[in-house]
Amino acid sequence: MENLYIFFSSLRWQDILDITLNSYILFRLYILFRGTSTLRVIMGLVMLWLFQRTALAMGLIVTSWLMQGITAAAAIIIIVVFGNEIRNVFQAKNFLSIFWRIHHPPELYALDEITKGIFDLAKNRIGALLVFPGKKDPTDFIRGGIDWDGVVSKEMIKSIFWHNNPVHDGAAVIDGKRISRVACILPLSHRLGIPSYYGTRHRAAAGLAEATDALVAVVSEERGEVTVARGDSMRIIRSPKQLEEFIRAHTGQTIKTDNHVVKENVKIAGAALASVILVSMIWFGFTRGMDTLVSLDVPIKFAELPPEMEIVNASAGSVNVNLAGAATLIQSLRPDQVQVKVGLLNAHVGDNSFKIKTADISSPPGIHVNRIQPESVTVTIDMEATRSIPVQADFSGRLSEGLRVTGVDVKPAFIKVTGRSLAIARTSTIYTQKIPVDTITKSGQITVKPAFENGLEPASGTGGDTITVEYTVMPKNPVK
């Protein structure tokens, strides 16, 4: 539990933002590519990358090198092979929808209208060709055409393929609940297995179905049959119900119920959670796994000291910081990017002991602190103070034989001094400069300067620069 606490407490806001941003990018890629072949290939690429990292962690150098090369080559192959599919995903009318909107599978709200319209055409022996795109955009294989963008209805389908309509000979493309284009020309199939009684419409349907994953419905003008082509197969459809099932299976369309909505939301939430977990694992593996260690001597910066205080002494001016991180991060680390800052906001006059915590050390994201030496620092804090201290004359030497000092008067008797409070507290007396007594023969006075120590000095405006010492000298045995 303690290790878990240390791990989470070491996370910086940059780390959390890094994980969140990349998790969202991964989640958006899932939303944009779900249901496509590209997503499955990307998942395989991720598995290759995880295998390569595992091999590296186990010390399998050749295997790791081989997997790294395969992963790089696979990434290029994805771009080349699935270029059209990737382009289609990002060809959004609203650019912001790429970053925000949840794209649900397209819904065909008019399946009943479509199937009835197609079978009405078959009943009246009116030829028709309708394209239902799959996950791949068939635009590159369709030539010509007129933008239509009409709502799908039985009447609309019948009017498009009415023999007097100028666009009736081409194919109509149905996207969701709208007819996007009409009078389209499809590529013809040259496959030998197509029955000889199939005409141009059937060969066009087979040609597009072979080149893309689209479903193409054909109405035969001669036989009044409905045929669907998908991939390399063509099948005759006998009823509107059967055609509806084919279209529903092709588009992934299901009958929406509350249960389906719940399952869809759970699937999206699961994808979001999986994105966070996967990115967290990658982040942890990159920043904490395969750590490289480095040791730096970092100067201590003392901050938040009240202006009236000052630092007199510190037990250490720098600390040795043992840092760990991925080799690429450690190699790019500069000494000036690591700082140790100790806050002195709650310091008091005297000795203060501060424990240096991990939070006191700033380093680039992805690099964490393993060890700090020393773990604490003692800082002596002082401040300016003023106090009156008694003055005492400081005599030196030996008085002449037969004389003795019977009285000493010092003016002023007290001097107001200023300096560090700790020095003032240790000072009980201010002495004068040395006064030699070997030349004194009678009473008198002398003017001397005070001898300040420990950085003390007279307070401004107090006139404590000079001291007058009056002394009385008398013979030891006065004559009576």
N, C-alpha and C positions, 0 to 999 in steps of 0.2 A: 504493500500500500504506500509506503514511503517513497519507493522508487517511482511509482505511478504519479505521486504528488510532485516529485522533483521534475519528472518529464513534462507534465502539464504546466508547471510554474516556469519552466524554461522556454516555453513557446512565446514567441513575439507576435505582435499584431501583423507583422509582415508574413510570418509563417502561416497564420490563420487565413490571411488574404490570399496567399499563394495557393493554399489547398482549396479554398472556396472557389477562386477564379478558374482553376484548372478542372475542378469537379464539374463546374457549370459548363465549361467547354465540352468536356467528355459527354455530359448529359445531353447537350444540344446536338452533338454528332449522332448520338443514339436516336434522338427524336427525328432528325432529318433523314437518317439512312435506314431506319427500322423497316424491316420487310424487304430490303434490297440485298442483292448478292454482295454488294460492297461491304455492308456491315458484317456479314459472316466472315469475309476475308480479313477485315480489320481485326475481328476478334481472334482469328487465327494468328495474325501478326502480333497481337498483344501476348498470346500464349508463347510464341517464339521468344519474345523479349523477356518474359518472366523466366523461361527456361535458360536463356543466356545469363541472366543475373544470378540464377541459382547455381549454374555451372561455375560462374566467376567466384561466388561465395565459397564453393567447395574446393576451389583451387584447380579446377579442370581447365587449364589454360587453352589447350587446343580446341576443346569442345566449345568454350566460351568464344574463342576467336571465330570458329566456324559459324556458330549461331549468329554472331554479330554481322558477319558478311551476308548470311542468308536473309536476315531481317532487313538489312539495307537494300538488298536486291529486291525483296518482296515489296518493299514500300514503293520502289520505282515501277514495278510491274502493276501494282494497283492503280497508279496514276495513268499508266499507258492503257491497260486493258479496260479499266472502268472509267475512262475519261468522260465518256458521254453521260454515264449515269451520275457521276459527280457534278458535271456541268448542269444537268437537269435539276438537281437538288438545289443548287444555288441560283438558278434562274427564277427568282421570286419577283412577283410584281411589286410587292412591298418588301424592301430590303430589310426593314427592322424585324419582319416576321422570322428571319433566319435566326435572330438572337432571342426571340421572346415567345412567339406563338407556338402552341402545341398542335402539331399537324396530325390530324386523325386520318385514317384511311378514307379514301373518297367514297361517298355514298351515292348510290343510284336510287333516287327517290321515285323513279318512274319505270321500274322494271316491268310492271304490268302493262304500261303504255307501250313500251318498246316491243315486248313480245307480241302483243295484239296487233301493233302496227305492222310488224314483220310478217306475221301469218295472214293478215289481210292482203298484203302485197302478194304473198304466195297464192292465196285463194284466187286473186284476180290475174295471176300470171304476169305480174309486173316485176321485172328484174331489179335487184337492189344489191348494194355492197356496203356493209357497215363495219367500221373498225372500232374495237374496244381496246385502247392502249393498256399495256401491263405496267410493270414497274419501270421499264426502259422506255424512253421517249422515242417513238418511231419516226420523228420528223425528218431525220436524215434519209429515210427510205421512201418518203412520200414526196411526190412531185406535184407542182401546181396547186390547184385548189383555191377556194374563195372563203375568206373568213365569214362565218355565219353567226355564231354565238346566239343561237336560239334555244329556248327552253324545249326539252324533249316532250313530245306528245305524239299520240297515235296519228293525229291529223297532220302534224308537221312532217313525220316520216313519210306518210303517204304522198304528201304534196311535193316533197323533194324528189321522189322517184317517179312521179307522174310523167308519162311519156312525152308530154308537151312542155315540160319544164327544161330549160336549157342545161341544167346541172344534173340531169337524171342519170347520165352515163357514168359519172364518176363515183367515187366512194365518199361516204359521210363518216366523219370521225366524231365519236360520242365520248365526251369527257365528263364523267359524273352525271349530272342531271341536265347538261347542255350539249347541244350539237355545235362543236367548235368550228369545223370546216366542212365544206361540201365540194363536189366536183374534183376530188383528189385522184391522182394517177398513182397506182401501186405497181411495184416491180413484179414482173411475171416470173413464175417458177419454170425451170427447165428440167425438173425432175421427171424421170421416165415412168415412175410408178403411178402417175395420175391417170385416172380413167380417160379414155379417148373421147367419151361423150361430154366431158367437162369443157366448157367454153372459156372465153377470155376472162370472164368474171371469176371463175373458180381458180384459174391459174394465177390471177392477180392476188386472190385471197391466200392461196398457198405460198406465193412468193413473199408476201409480207410476213406471214406466220413463220416461215422458215428463217427470215432475217431478223425478226424481233420476237418478243414474248407477247405480242398482241393477239387477241382473239378476233377473228374476222367472220362475220355472218354473211352468207350469200343466199340470195333468193333467185332460183332458176326461172327464167322467163319461159322456157320450153316445157319444163316438167312441173313447175309449181312446187318445187321442193326447197326446203330450208336446210342449208349445210353450214356447219361451223368448221373453221380451220384453226388449228393451234399447233405450233411446232411442225412436225412432219406428218401429223394426222389430220384427216378430214372425216367428218361424221355427219350423217343425215339426221336431222332433228324432226321428231314426229309430232310434237305438241308444244304449245306455248309454255306449259309447265316445265317440260324438259329443257327448253331453251333458257328459261329463267334460272334453272339450277346451274346450267353451264356458265351463264354470265355471273351468277352469284359466286360460284367457286373460283372463277377467273379473277374477279376483282377483290375477293376476300370479304365481300359484303355479307353481313349477317343481319338478322332481324334484331334490331336494337331493343333490349329490355333493360330494366333496372339492374338485373344481374350482370348483363354485359357491360354496362357503364361502370359498375363497381369493380369488375375484373380489370377493365381498362385502366381505371384510376390506380388500382393496386399495382398493376404492371408498371405504370409510369413512376409511382412512388418507389417501387423496388429498384427501378433503373437509376433513379436519383441517389438512393442509398448506396447502391453498388458503385456508382461513380465516385462518391465520397470515400468509400472504403478503399477502392482501387487506387485513387490518387493519393490517399493518405499512406498506403503501403509503398507506393513509388517514392513519395516524398521522404518517408522515413528511411527507406532503403538507400536513397541518394544522399541524404544529409547525415544519417546516423550509422548506416551500415558501411563496412569497410573503412572505418575511421582512420585518418592519418593524424598523428599527434604532433604538436609543435609547442615549444616553451618560449615565452617572451617575458622580459623584464619591462613592466609597464609603470611609468611614474604615477604616483597618486595625486589626484587633483582634489583639494579640499574645497568644498563649496558650502554656501548658505551660512557662512560665519557672520554673526551680527557685527555691524560696522564698528561698534565700540570695543570689540575684542580683537585680539591678534594671537597668532600661533607663535609660541615661544620655542617649542621643540616637538619633534615627532620621532617615535621609535623607528620608523621606516619611511623612507622617501619614495620607495617603489615596492612592488610586489611581483613575484614570479607567478605568471598565469600559465597553466597547462591547458591548451585548447585542443579540441578534436573536431573533425569534420571530414567531408569527402575530400579526396586528394586534389580535385580540381579547385575546390574552394580554398583549401589551405595554401596551394601554390600561388593563388592570386591575392592572398592576404597581405596587406601592408601594415607595418607596425602602428602607423597613425590611425588605423581603423579600430584599434582596441584601446579603450579608455577605462580607467578605474576612478570612480568619483565617490568620495565619502562625504556625506552630508553632516554639517556641524551645527545645524539649526538648534538642537537641544543641548549644545555643549555648555559647560559651566567653567568658571575660573578654577584652574587646577588641572590635575591629570584626568583625562577622559579616555576610556577604552572603547574602541569601536570594532565590532566584528564585520569583516568584509564579506558581504554576501554576493551570491551570483548576480542578483539584481543590480549590484553596484558596478558591474562590469558590462560595458556595451561592446558588442562585436557584430560583424555582418551576419545577416540571416543565414541559418544553416550551420553556423559554427557555435559550439557550445563549450562551456567551461567544465573541465574535469577536476582541476585541483587549483587551490590558491595557497600561496606560501609567502609570508605568514598569513594566518587566518584572521589576525586582528592587529590593530595598530593603536598605540597609545599616543595621544596628542595632549601636550600641555598648553593650556589656554590662559591668557592673561589679559588685563585691561588697564587703562590709565586710571590712577587714583591720586588723591591729594590728602596729606595729613601733616599736622604739626608734630615735629619731633624735637626733643630736648637737645641742646647743644652742650658739648663738654670740651674744655680746653685740653689739648694733648701736649703735655710738657715732655721734653726729652733732655737727656744729659744729666749731669750732677751739679747741684747747687754748691756754691763756695762754702768752705768749712766755716762754721760759726753762724750760718744763716739758715733760716727756715721760712717757708711760705706759710703764712698764717691765714690768708684769705684770698679767694679768687672770685671775681664777679664777671660773668659772661653776658654781654649784651649784643644782640637779643638772646634771651635764654631759650627761646624756641624758634625754629625755622619751619615755615610751611614749605614742604617739598612735594614735588609731583614725579610720577614714574609708574612703573608696573606695580600692580597691587601686591603681587607675591614678594617683590623686592622690598616694598614698604613694610609689609608684614614682618619681614625678617630683620628689619632695622629698628633698633630701640634707641640708638643715640647717634647724633651727627657729631663727629669730632672735627676739631679745627686742624689746620696744617700744623706740622711739628713746631713747637715753640722751644728753642734752646734755652736752658736755664743756667748754663755754666758761665754766661757773661752777665747775669743779673746780680747787682750788688745792693739794690735798694728797690723800694716799692715804685710801681709805675703802671703803665698800660701799653698795650701793643695791639695793632690792627692786623688781623690775619684773615685768610680766606677759609671757608669751610671745605673740608675734604669729603666730597660726595663720592659714594661708591654705588655699585650695582645699578648704574644707569640713572640714579636719582639726580635731580636738579631742582633749584629753587623755583617755587611757583612764580609765575609772572606777576609783577606788580607788588611783590612782598618785600623787596629790598633785602634779601638774604644773601647778597654777594660777599659782604665783609662782616667780620665778627670783631668786636672790641673786647679785649680781655684785660681787666684791671686786676692787679695782684698786689698783695701786701707782703713785704719781706721784713722780718725782724731777726735780731741776733738770737742765738739759741740761749745765751746766758746774759740777759740785759743787766747793766750796772745799776745798783739800787742807790 
